[in-house]
């Protein structure tokens, strides 16, 4: 069960992951876009990296998985548009 502090930390880490991915991919966005990219990127990164047998644990591992997933999302959105 998540607490309010847990939810806030997840939102903050999601926003940070989205911001890092945006910087790595040369894609600028506002706070909401970065937050969505980071949170959805965590799911996408978890699925994609899980398929190839890589799992992140802890804060740093989760952040890396989220950044990789957000980079994948940015790359896919560029290919589709």
C-alpha positions as CSV (number, residue, x, y, z in Angstrom):
1,X,0.0,0.0,0.0
2,X,1.4,3.4,-1.0
3,X,1.5,6.3,1.3
4,X,1.2,10.0,0.3
5,X,5.0,10.3,0.6
6,X,5.4,7.2,-1.6
7,X,3.1,8.6,-4.3
8,X,5.0,12.0,-4.2
9,X,8.3,10.3,-4.5
10,X,7.1,8.2,-7.5
11,X,5.8,11.3,-9.2
12,X,9.0,13.2,-8.6
13,X,11.2,10.3,-9.8
14,X,8.9,9.9,-12.9
15,X,9.3,13.6,-13.7
16,X,13.0,13.3,-13.2
17,X,13.2,10.3,-15.5
18,X,11.2,12.0,-18.2
19,X,13.4,15.1,-17.9
20,X,16.6,13.0,-18.2
21,X,15.2,11.1,-21.2
22,X,14.2,14.4,-22.8
23,X,17.7,15.7,-22.4
24,X,19.3,12.5,-23.7
25,X,17.0,12.5,-26.8
26,X,17.1,16.2,-27.4
27,X,13.4,16.6,-26.8
28,X,12.2,19.5,-24.6
29,X,8.9,19.4,-22.8
30,X,7.1,20.8,-19.8
31,X,6.7,19.3,-16.4
32,X,3.5,17.4,-17.2
33,X,5.0,15.9,-20.4
34,X,8.1,14.8,-18.5
35,X,6.0,13.3,-15.7
36,X,3.9,11.3,-18.1
37,X,7.0,10.2,-20.1
38,X,8.8,9.1,-16.9
39,X,5.8,7.2,-15.5
40,X,4.8,5.5,-18.7
41,X,8.4,5.0,-19.5
42,X,8.8,3.0,-16.3
43,X,6.2,0.6,-17.5
44,X,7.5,0.4,-21.0
45,X,11.1,0.0,-19.8
46,X,10.1,-2.7,-17.3
47,X,8.3,-4.7,-20.1
48,X,11.0,-4.2,-22.7
49,X,14.0,-4.8,-20.5
50,X,12.1,-7.6,-18.7
51,X,11.8,-9.4,-22.0
52,X,15.5,-9.4,-22.5
53,X,16.1,-10.4,-18.9
54,X,17.2,-7.1,-17.3
55,X,15.5,-5.9,-14.2
56,X,16.2,-2.8,-12.2
57,X,15.9,-2.8,-8.4
58,X,16.1,0.1,-6.0
59,X,15.9,3.7,-6.7
60,X,18.8,3.9,-9.2
61,X,17.7,0.7,-11.1
62,X,14.2,1.9,-11.3
63,X,15.3,5.3,-12.6
64,X,17.5,3.7,-15.3
65,X,14.6,1.5,-16.4
66,X,12.3,4.5,-16.5
67,X,14.7,6.6,-18.5
68,X,15.3,3.8,-21.0
69,X,11.5,3.3,-21.4
70,X,10.9,7.1,-21.8
71,X,13.7,7.2,-24.5
72,X,11.9,4.3,-26.3
73,X,8.7,6.3,-26.1
74,X,10.3,9.4,-27.5
75,X,11.9,7.4,-30.3
76,X,8.6,5.6,-31.2
77,X,6.7,8.9,-31.2
78,X,9.3,10.4,-33.6
79,X,9.0,7.5,-35.9
80,X,5.2,7.7,-36.0
81,X,5.1,11.5,-36.7
